[in-house]
Amino acid sequence: MALDEFAVVLKAQKFVREADPTTIPVSLAPYLQKAGAELRQDDLDPGEPGFSFQGAGKYFICVNAREREERQRFTVCHELGHVVLGLPSNHKAEPWWSAKRPLAEILCDVFAAELLLPRRLFEPLATEAPVGFAAIDNLAARFMASTTATGSRYAAASSTPCAFVLSQAGQVRYASRSRALQDASAWITPRIDVPAGSASARARGGADASRAEIDAELWFSNWERGGVLLEEARHLSQWDQTLTLLWFENEEVPPLKRPVRRWDRDDGDSRDSRDDEDDMGLKELDGNLRWLGKKRRR
Ligand SMILES: [Zn+2]
């Protein structure tokens, strides 16, 4: 059966639940024990994070003792992904930050992020933290995880309408959005250029100032609600990666500006009506006739 990212997340969550880590940062011992793996630290070649192999009835995970501890922890969890998911290792093909890595390698990274940032421990802290890179840095330090993995999980967990974007060589590669932005269909298209004039473009250009206010439609595709986003950006020049955090200042997604005709409403509840308008405003141009039917209450 082919694995996809969603299936890997579910498998990782099950693995985490069963190992039941309770400390922050997470102790890797229960993970290693559950996988039947033994950890070794060796002086590997620079740039080689680690590998795993099977022998004498168990797995051995070898990590590069020369790398910093945060990186070693990620490597251990990535190798646990290979062990638990049974995915072959191909570390020579592309460096870890490349967009062209084999799928199995990307899936092991997804697995690793779940292990390092267990939802049960991470989400309560992420939800209450004020929006900004300061909060992400703080959480990354506490969980001993990378800024990128932490930022991605932070945006997904946040109660504020916010998004975390990873760009490489000036093009969007990946975006993680909070529930509120997903509900508002705030879509950031992969492979678009980082918008000119954004804090992200300026950070990539070497500017110090990494904060900006920017029209939401410059980041969101087909966005008709207007509004101004706050943007914080950080450029990692060694990999030409840019990290972007976007959020609405008043912590609310602007309502749709366009008035929507009242087609078929039969309830007088103003709150339900507003929800309907949001749906219809987004759907009315797609050629489908679903708005002629009676809207279901949410
Ligand atoms: Zn790997």
Residues whose N, C-alpha, C, O or C-beta is under 5 A from the ligand:
A	BS01	ZN	S89 N90 E105 C108
